[in-house]
Amino acid sequence: MKHKVSLVVVYNHNYESNIDRIESLYAGRFDKIFHLMPFYRGHKSNVAKIYGNSYLFHDYIRQGLGTYKNNESSHYCFAADDLLLNPNINQYNLTEILNLDDNTGYIPSISALTYRELVYWSEWTIMSLRSMVLSGNGCEYKSFIPDINYARCAFDAHGISSRNIDKNVFIEMQKYFAPDNTNYYKFFPRGYSNSWHRFIYQKLRGWSYTDWLNHRLNSLINSGAGRPVNDDFLYPLAYGVSDFLVVPHNKIDDFTNLLGIFAAMNVFVEIAMPTCMLLTLDKLKFEKNKHRQTGNAIFDMTDDMSKQYEYKLSNLMENWPDNLLFIHPLKLSRWS
């Protein structure tokens, strides 16, 4: 049977003005185009009204399931609203280009979550790991996600390490933010660190960003997160690009169900999305350890690059770079 893909456009925020423009870009290439729009105020049947936080936009995919799920599609392509697909891609050839069968999904890259990412994304990863470390935390999820042994087997089967973060995660993270720890600046150049201080936490009790993180880590440790758990390592987690993915129809229910649970646990989207794909898809294509460095996509459309096309979508479409799957981000408001 020939594969047919539905295109599902995911919006971080309410940009209803982009709906018609995006549909015109993909008209004639995809029969079924759906939109997952936060706080939607219109009445189009192919637009799902979504409620949520953009840091947890994986839940948009779960909320919109009733709008886009259909028996005519073999796969669903989820693409960010500021992502532009190769103009030669259509509903019939996308699975051929990515070499996907009925049971195989695609995500550009996946890597095991390690301490480096925990430090780099400190706020979001602390939020993500809190439920994993502390029992309950307002969400009784443990009997509804795959058990840790299944999760490890799933990670190992896909070639992703499943033992990277140990039981003392918050104690170890705290070491990175100690005032005398120069390793912190190996991850964050001082200029970058200071800009965060000024931008986010300068007025919070007069604390620096690292002061605030240490306070939060201490609270977690004192509440029980520093106590030993039954295993030396925590539940395996991954991270990866979450702005473009393809999920087979026969796995969409399992995938979206787990996405909803991870959203309830406050797991950050770039951790939740790849982790849920590893746990629910038996067959998955991706590049390993290539976060935003995959060879078939542009993840930084610079002004210089955009000026080559005079900020005209017609010029870009007519002169699309060879072998490029997509460009992201590309802000439609800046292009004619």
N, C-alpha and C positions, 0 to 999 in steps of 0.2 A: 504494500500500500504506500502511495506517495505521501510524504509528510507535508503537513500544512501547519504553519506557525501563526499564532495570534500575537500581536504586538501590544504590550501593556506598558504604558508610559507612567512612570512614578515621579510625582512632584514632591519635593521637600516642603514647599510652601505653596500658598494659593496664588497661582499664576493662570487664572482662567483665560486671560487674553491670549495665551499661547496655544490653547486647544485647537482652534481652527487652523492656525499656522502649522502646527505639527501634523495635523491630519492632511493638509495640502502637501507637505513634504513627502508623506508616505502613501499618498493616494495612488492607486494603481499597482502598488507593491504589496500591500497587506489589505485583505478584505475586512479583517476584524482588527480594529484599533480601539483600545480601551484606555481610559485615563483614571488614575488614582489621585484624586484632588482633595487636599485638606480643606475642610469647611466650604465645600462646593455650594453655590447658591443657585445654580441653574437647574435644568430639567432634562438634559440629554440622557438617554438611556444607557449610553456607553461610557458614562462618567460616574464613578463611584464616589460618594461623599465620605470622606475619611476624617477621623478625629485622632490626633496623636501628636507626638513630638518628633521632630526631624532626626534627632539622635537615635530614635527607635523606629525608623521608617520601614523596617522589615514587617512591622505590624500592619502597615498599609496594605501589603500584599495579602495578608490574612483577612483583613476587613473587606477587601474588594473582591474576594473569591466569588461571591454570588453574582457579581457583575460580569466578570470575564470568563469564568469557567464555561466551556462548551464542548460538546462531543464531536465537533467538526475538527478540532485542533489536536495535533499529535504532541505539540510542545507550546510553551508560553515563553516569549522573549520579554524579559523585564528590562526596561531601559530608562535611565534618568531623563527628565525633560530637557536637560542641558547636554545630552549626549546625542551625537549625530552619527547614524549608521552609514556605512558605505552605500552610495547610491545604486550600486548593482545588486545589493542584497534585497531579496523579497521573501514572501511567505513560503515559497517552495524550495529555494536554494540555500537558505540559511543552515539547515541541518546538514546539507551536503558539504558546504564550505567548512563547517566545524566537525564534520564526520561523526554525526550523532545518529544512533539508532533509536528505536522506540523507547528504550529504557535508560538512555544516557543523557546527562545534563552537562552544562558548561558554565564555568566561571573563569574569568581571565587569570586569576592567580590565587593561590592559597599557601599560607605558611603556618607553621605551628606558632601559637602565641608564646612568647618568651618574656624574660624580665626586661629586655630592651624595650619592647612595645608597652609593657606595663608602665615603665617610667616615662616613655615618650608621650603616651596618652593618659597620663596619671589620673586626671579627674574621672574620665570615662571608664577607665579600667578598674579603678577603685569601686565605682558604682556597679560595674559588671560583676566583679568578683565577690561583692558583699553577700549576695544571695548564695553563692557557691560555697562560701566559707561558714557563714552563720546559718544555723538551722532556722527555718521559718522566714523571718524578715518580711512578714506580711504576705508571703506567697508560698503556699504549701505545694511545691512543684515536684518533689523528689520521686513520687510514685507515677508521675506522668511523663517523665523523660527517660530515654534509654539508660539502663544502669551503667555504672562506670566501667564494668568489664566489657559490655557490649560496645560502649563508646570507644574504648581503647582498641578493640578489635577492628572497629570501623575505620578509625584513624590509621591504624597500621596497614589495613588492606589498601588504603589509598596512598600509602607511602608517606604519611604525615606523622611525625613524632607525637606520641601521646603522653609522654612523661617529661614535662618541662618546668612546671610550676609546683613547688613543694608546699608543704603544709604551713610553712612559716612565711608565706608570701608577703603579708603586710609588714612583718618585722624586717624582711629582706628589703622591701621597697623603702622602708624608713631609712635604711642605711644610705640610700642614694641621695636623700634629701638632708642629711646631717650637714650642719654648717661647715664642717671641716672636710667634707668629702669632695675632692676635686673630680671624682669620676662623674659626678652629676654634669659637669660642664663638657664631658666627652660626648654626652648625648645632647645637651643644650648649650650652644655657644652663649657666652655671657650676654651679648647683645640681645639675643632671642629671649633668654631667660628674663632679662630686665624688662623687656617690652611686655612680657606677660605680667610681670609684677605691676607695672604701671596700668596696664589695660584692665586687669581683672580684680586684683586683690589689694590694691594700694590703700583703699579706704576701709577695708575690712579690719577693724580694730587696730589699724596701723600695721597690720601684718604684711609680710612679703608672701608671695605665692608658696614658697617652700615652708614658711611658718604655718600657713593654713593647712598644707598637706600633712605636715607632721602632727598637727592637732587632730586632724581627721583620722590619721593612721593610729594615733594613740587611743582615740575613742574606740576604734574597731578592735584593737588588740585587747583593751580593757574589757570590752563587752564579750570577749570569748574567742575572737578570731585568732588570737595568738596561742590558744590551747591546742594540743595535738589532736589530730583527727584520726580516723581508723586506717588511714593510708598515708604513705610518705608523700604522695603526689595528689594534687587536686584533679577534679574532673577535667578531661582534655578539652582545650579550646583552640580555635584557629583564628586567623584574621586574614583579610583579603579584600580585593576590590568588590564592591557591592553595588556598583552603578550599572552593571550589565550582567545578566545571567539568563540561562535558558534551562527550563525545567520541563521534563516530560509530563504529559497529561496524566499518565497512570501513577505519578508520584506526587501530584500537586496537593492532594488532600493531606497526606502525611507531612509534607514539607511545610505547608501553611499552618497546620496544627502546632507543629514544633516552634515555628516562628512566633506564634501568639504566646506560647508559654515563655519563650526567651524574652519577649517584650515585657511580659508581666514581671519577669525577674530583673528588669532594667539592664539587660545585657546590650551593650553598645552595638549598633548595626553592623559595623565592619568586623565584629567578632561573631555576632549571632548568625549572620547570613551564611558565611562559609562553614561555620560549625554545623548548622542545620543541614546544609547540603551534604556534608560528609556523613552525617548520621542517618539521613533518609534515602540517599541515592546510592544504589549498589555500584553504578557505573558513572563516572564523573571525569570530564576532561578539564584540565587546567595546567597552567605553568606553575611550577613549584618555586617558592622563594623569589618571586619576581614582582613584588608588590609595586604596582604603578610603574613597572619597567618592562612590561610585555612588549615584544617586538612587533605585534600586529595592531597597536593602538597608540594614540597620542594622548597623554594625560596632562599636557600643559601647552595649550594653544596660546602661544605668546603673541604680543602685539606685533612683533616683527613678522611672524608667520602669517598672522591675520592680514597684515597690510599687503602681503603678496597677492591676496585675493581681493583687495580693496574692500574688505568687509562685506562682500556680496556673496550670498549663498549660491547664486547661479554660477559664479566663477569657481567656487570651491567644488561644487558638484560636477562641473564639466572638466575640472582638472584635479580630480581626487588622487591623492598620493597612492602609488602602487602598493598592493597587498595590505592595505590598511583596513582593518575591520570597523573601527569607529574612532571618533574624536570626542574627548571629554576633558574639561568642560568647554562648551561653546555657548555663550550667552546670546540667545536669539535677539534680545533687545538691542544688541550692538551691531547686528547684521541686517542688511536690507535684502 
